């Protein structure tokens, strides 16, 4: 974890490396808080995974006149799921969230169940959704850590990542510009979502990629959310780097040539010295056909362990 000084305004914040999930910075990351429209990350993820974006729907009455931010849908209007998705993430349309939820699951309540199921699948166990948009509700909450895990998961979906990295969109039915200023303000920025309610304060989930490292940052109830997020992300890039242990790296363990089964990523502090050793595989169902274990240490102890497999198997 980094020693970045947290501002007084940032009630909860965290930064992780996207692929490895390494925590680079955190403050009050497990405090349960409302998350406003950053909720829509989960809504968009389910749409990207499950829906045909080319589908044309007719806007139902339930989507008209929803409070808060809106793309001003009209009852009976024809619009594509794709245009609704961009309206959801670029303009934070609460009416778009309602329309997409109904399109996906037939009702808001059914869609909310899907949101919570997905949160459990991702491991966001301190998160509970009661609506697809982030409108205030005492039972609608998350933590900075959970929200970062949800964003990490979502950014690995190519459709989702493309949508949240889009500064402007021209669709068949609607066109939008992105409210998220981080895309223009920060080198390598590629997402993801803003949020605000009086109860939640200003919230931002942001992401930036430089070289082989992508940092996901969450700040909740942070008045200077853009400035604080940029400060955290810049500090993470300055302090950390990603090292790859390639799958074609060959080790000799007691005369058996072995290697990892895939590339592995290590997020290390710049200048951090590490060493490794090989050891026999302990009896474990997870060991499968591994012939050795690779253990990597820094000055504080073990930081990484993976199985190695015979290259002749």
C-alpha positions as CSV (number, residue, x, y, z in Angstrom):
1,X,0.0,0.0,0.0
2,X,1.3,3.5,-0.8
3,X,2.0,6.3,1.5
4,X,0.0,8.9,-0.5
5,X,-1.3,11.5,1.8
6,X,-5.1,11.4,1.8
7,X,-6.9,14.7,1.7
8,X,-9.5,15.5,4.4
9,X,-12.3,15.7,1.8
10,X,-11.8,12.1,0.6
11,X,-14.0,10.1,3.0
12,X,-13.2,6.8,1.2
13,X,-10.7,6.0,-1.5
14,X,-8.7,3.2,-3.1
15,X,-6.5,2.5,-6.1
16,X,-5.8,-0.9,-7.6
17,X,-3.8,-2.3,-10.5
18,X,-6.5,-3.5,-12.9
19,X,-5.1,-6.9,-14.0
20,X,-3.4,-8.1,-10.8
21,X,-5.8,-6.5,-8.3
22,X,-2.9,-5.2,-6.2
23,X,-3.9,-2.5,-3.8
24,X,-1.7,0.6,-4.4
25,X,-3.4,3.0,-2.0
26,X,-6.4,3.0,0.3
27,X,-8.1,5.1,3.0
28,X,-11.4,4.0,4.6
29,X,-11.8,1.6,1.8
30,X,-14.2,-0.7,3.7
31,X,-16.5,2.0,5.0
32,X,-20.0,1.4,3.8
33,X,-21.3,4.4,1.8
34,X,-23.8,5.4,-0.9
35,X,-22.3,5.6,-4.4
36,X,-24.7,7.7,-6.4
37,X,-24.5,7.1,-10.2
38,X,-21.3,5.0,-10.0
39,X,-24.1,2.4,-9.5
40,X,-24.4,2.5,-13.3
41,X,-21.2,0.6,-13.7
42,X,-23.0,-2.5,-12.7
43,X,-26.1,-1.7,-14.8
44,X,-23.9,-1.2,-17.9
45,X,-21.9,-4.4,-17.2
46,X,-25.0,-6.6,-17.2
47,X,-26.3,-5.0,-20.4
48,X,-22.9,-5.5,-22.1
49,X,-22.8,-9.1,-21.0
50,X,-26.4,-10.1,-21.7
51,X,-28.1,-7.9,-24.2
52,X,-28.2,-7.4,-28.0
53,X,-27.1,-3.8,-28.4
54,X,-28.7,-3.6,-31.8
55,X,-32.2,-4.3,-30.4
56,X,-34.7,-1.5,-30.8
57,X,-37.1,-1.0,-27.9
58,X,-40.2,1.1,-27.3
59,X,-39.8,3.3,-24.2
60,X,-42.3,2.2,-21.5
61,X,-44.2,4.6,-19.3
62,X,-42.1,3.8,-16.2
63,X,-39.0,5.4,-17.8
64,X,-40.5,8.8,-18.4
65,X,-40.0,11.6,-15.9
66,X,-37.5,9.8,-13.6
67,X,-35.9,12.2,-11.1
68,X,-32.3,13.3,-11.4
69,X,-30.1,13.3,-14.5
70,X,-31.9,12.3,-17.7
71,X,-31.7,11.8,-21.5
72,X,-35.4,12.8,-21.6
73,X,-36.9,9.7,-23.0
74,X,-40.5,9.9,-24.2
75,X,-43.2,7.3,-23.8
76,X,-43.4,5.1,-26.9
77,X,-40.1,6.5,-28.4
78,X,-38.1,4.0,-30.4
79,X,-34.5,3.7,-29.4
80,X,-31.7,1.1,-29.5
81,X,-30.2,-0.6,-26.5
82,X,-26.8,0.7,-27.7
83,X,-28.0,4.4,-27.6
84,X,-29.5,3.8,-24.1
85,X,-26.2,2.3,-23.0
86,X,-24.2,5.3,-24.1
87,X,-26.9,7.6,-22.6
88,X,-26.5,5.7,-19.4
89,X,-22.7,6.0,-19.1
90,X,-21.9,9.3,-20.9
91,X,-24.9,11.4,-19.7
92,X,-25.8,9.3,-16.6
93,X,-29.4,9.1,-17.6
94,X,-31.6,7.7,-14.8
95,X,-34.3,7.1,-17.4
96,X,-31.9,5.2,-19.5
97,X,-31.0,3.0,-16.5
98,X,-34.7,2.2,-16.0
99,X,-35.3,1.4,-19.6
100,X,-32.2,-0.9,-19.8
101,X,-33.2,-2.7,-16.6
102,X,-36.7,-3.4,-17.9
103,X,-35.3,-4.5,-21.3
104,X,-32.9,-6.9,-19.5
105,X,-35.1,-8.4,-16.9
106,X,-38.7,-7.3,-17.4
107,X,-38.9,-5.3,-14.2
108,X,-36.7,-3.2,-12.0
109,X,-37.0,-5.6,-9.1
110,X,-35.8,-8.5,-11.2
111,X,-32.9,-6.5,-12.6
112,X,-31.9,-5.4,-9.1
113,X,-31.7,-9.1,-8.1
114,X,-29.4,-9.7,-11.0
115,X,-27.2,-6.7,-9.9
116,X,-26.8,-8.2,-6.5
117,X,-26.2,-11.7,-7.8
118,X,-23.4,-10.3,-10.0
119,X,-21.9,-8.3,-7.0
120,X,-21.7,-11.6,-5.0
121,X,-20.1,-13.3,-8.0
122,X,-17.4,-10.6,-8.2
123,X,-16.9,-10.7,-4.4
124,X,-18.4,-7.3,-3.6
125,X,-20.0,-8.7,-0.5
126,X,-20.5,-5.3,1.2
127,X,-22.5,-3.9,-1.7
128,X,-26.3,-3.9,-2.0
129,X,-28.3,-2.4,-4.9
130,X,-31.9,-1.3,-4.7
131,X,-32.1,0.4,-8.1
132,X,-30.2,0.6,-11.4
133,X,-29.4,4.3,-11.3
134,X,-28.0,5.2,-7.9
135,X,-30.9,7.3,-6.6
136,X,-30.8,7.6,-2.8
137,X,-32.0,4.7,-0.7
138,X,-30.9,3.7,2.8
139,X,-30.2,0.1,1.6
140,X,-28.3,1.1,-1.5
141,X,-24.6,1.1,-0.7
142,X,-21.1,-0.1,-1.4
143,X,-17.5,0.4,-0.2
144,X,-14.6,1.9,-2.2
145,X,-13.0,-1.6,-2.3
146,X,-16.1,-3.3,-3.6
147,X,-16.7,-0.6,-6.2
148,X,-13.1,-0.9,-7.4
149,X,-13.5,-4.7,-7.7
150,X,-16.7,-4.2,-9.7
151,X,-15.0,-1.6,-12.0
152,X,-12.0,-3.9,-12.4
153,X,-14.3,-6.7,-13.5
154,X,-16.3,-4.4,-15.8
155,X,-13.2,-2.9,-17.5
156,X,-12.2,-6.4,-18.7
157,X,-15.4,-6.4,-20.8
158,X,-14.4,-5.0,-24.2
159,X,-17.8,-3.4,-24.9
160,X,-18.0,-1.7,-21.5
161,X,-14.4,-0.4,-21.8
162,X,-15.1,1.0,-25.2
163,X,-18.2,2.8,-24.0
164,X,-16.7,4.5,-20.9
165,X,-13.6,5.6,-22.9
166,X,-15.8,7.4,-25.4
167,X,-15.7,11.2,-25.2
168,X,-18.6,11.7,-27.7
169,X,-21.0,9.4,-29.4
170,X,-23.3,9.6,-32.4
171,X,-26.0,7.0,-32.5
172,X,-28.9,6.1,-34.8
173,X,-31.4,7.7,-32.4
174,X,-29.4,9.9,-30.0
175,X,-25.9,11.5,-29.7
176,X,-24.1,12.3,-26.4
177,X,-20.9,13.9,-25.0
178,X,-19.3,12.4,-22.0
179,X,-19.6,14.3,-18.6
180,X,-16.5,12.6,-17.3
181,X,-13.7,15.2,-17.4
182,X,-11.0,12.8,-16.4
183,X,-10.9,11.6,-20.0
184,X,-9.5,15.0,-21.1
185,X,-7.6,15.9,-17.9
186,X,-5.4,12.9,-17.3
187,X,-2.8,11.2,-19.5
188,X,-3.9,7.7,-20.4
189,X,-7.4,8.1,-18.9
190,X,-9.9,5.5,-20.3
191,X,-12.9,5.6,-17.9
192,X,-15.1,5.1,-16.0
193,X,-18.0,6.9,-14.2
194,X,-19.0,10.0,-12.2
195,X,-21.7,10.2,-9.5
196,X,-23.4,12.8,-7.3
197,X,-26.3,13.0,-4.9
198,X,-26.6,15.2,-1.8
199,X,-26.3,12.1,0.4
200,X,-23.4,10.5,-1.4
201,X,-21.5,13.6,-2.3
202,X,-19.2,13.7,-5.3
203,X,-18.1,10.2,-6.4
204,X,-15.7,9.1,-9.1
205,X,-14.5,5.8,-10.4
206,X,-11.6,6.5,-12.8
207,X,-9.1,4.5,-14.8
208,X,-5.8,5.3,-16.6
209,X,-3.5,3.1,-18.6
210,X,0.2,3.8,-19.3
211,X,2.4,1.1,-20.8
212,X,1.5,-2.3,-19.3
213,X,-0.1,-0.8,-16.1
214,X,-3.7,0.3,-15.7
215,X,-4.8,1.9,-12.4
216,X,-8.4,1.9,-11.2
217,X,-9.2,4.6,-8.6
218,X,-12.3,5.1,-6.5
219,X,-13.1,8.2,-4.4
220,X,-16.5,8.4,-2.6
221,X,-17.8,11.6,-1.0
222,X,-14.9,13.6,-2.3
223,X,-15.6,17.3,-3.1
224,X,-12.5,17.7,-5.4
225,X,-13.0,14.2,-6.9
226,X,-11.2,15.0,-10.2
227,X,-8.2,16.6,-8.6
228,X,-7.9,13.9,-5.9
229,X,-8.3,11.0,-8.3
230,X,-5.6,12.5,-10.6
231,X,-3.3,12.9,-7.6
232,X,-3.8,9.3,-6.5
233,X,-3.3,7.9,-10.0
234,X,-0.2,10.0,-10.8
235,X,1.3,8.9,-7.5
236,X,0.6,5.2,-8.3
237,X,2.3,5.5,-11.7
238,X,5.3,7.3,-10.1
239,X,5.7,4.7,-7.3
240,X,4.8,1.4,-8.9
241,X,5.5,-0.7,-12.0
242,X,4.3,-4.0,-13.3
243,X,6.8,-6.8,-13.9
244,X,5.8,-9.9,-16.0
245,X,6.8,-13.4,-15.1
246,X,6.4,-14.9,-18.6
247,X,5.0,-18.4,-19.2
248,X,8.0,-19.3,-21.3
249,X,10.4,-18.7,-18.3
250,X,12.0,-22.1,-17.6
251,X,13.1,-23.3,-14.2
252,X,15.1,-26.4,-13.2
253,X,13.6,-28.1,-10.2
254,X,15.5,-31.3,-9.2
255,X,16.3,-32.0,-12.8
256,X,12.7,-31.3,-14.1
257,X,12.3,-28.4,-16.4
258,X,9.2,-26.5,-15.6
259,X,7.4,-23.2,-16.2
260,X,4.3,-21.2,-15.3
261,X,1.1,-22.1,-17.1
262,X,0.5,-18.5,-18.1
263,X,2.1,-15.0,-17.8
264,X,1.9,-13.6,-14.2
265,X,1.9,-10.0,-13.2
266,X,3.7,-8.5,-10.2
267,X,3.0,-5.0,-9.2
268,X,6.1,-3.7,-7.4
269,X,7.4,-0.5,-5.9
270,X,10.0,1.0,-8.2
271,X,13.4,-0.2,-7.1
272,X,11.9,-2.9,-4.9
273,X,14.3,-5.8,-4.6
274,X,12.9,-9.3,-4.8
275,X,14.2,-12.9,-4.7
276,X,12.7,-16.3,-5.4
277,X,13.0,-19.9,-4.4
278,X,11.5,-23.2,-5.7
279,X,10.0,-25.7,-3.4
280,X,8.1,-29.0,-3.7
281,X,4.4,-29.0,-4.1
282,X,2.5,-29.6,-0.9
283,X,-0.5,-31.9,-1.1
284,X,-3.3,-29.9,-2.4
285,X,-6.3,-30.3,-4.6
286,X,-5.3,-27.1,-6.3
287,X,-1.8,-28.4,-7.2
288,X,-3.2,-30.5,-10.1
289,X,-0.1,-31.7,-12.0
290,X,2.3,-29.1,-10.8
291,X,5.9,-30.2,-10.2
292,X,7.0,-27.2,-8.1
293,X,6.0,-24.0,-6.5
294,X,7.6,-20.6,-7.3
295,X,7.8,-18.3,-4.2
296,X,8.8,-14.7,-4.6
297,X,9.9,-12.6,-1.6
298,X,10.6,-9.0,-0.8
299,X,12.2,-7.5,2.3
300,X,9.0,-8.0,4.2
301,X,8.4,-11.6,3.3
302,X,6.4,-13.7,0.8
303,X,4.5,-11.7,-1.8
304,X,3.7,-14.2,-4.5
305,X,3.4,-17.9,-5.1
306,X,2.4,-19.9,-8.2
307,X,2.6,-23.5,-9.4
308,X,5.1,-24.6,-12.1
309,X,4.4,-27.4,-14.6
310,X,6.7,-29.7,-16.5
311,X,7.4,-28.4,-20.0
312,X,7.4,-32.0,-21.2
313,X,4.0,-33.0,-19.8
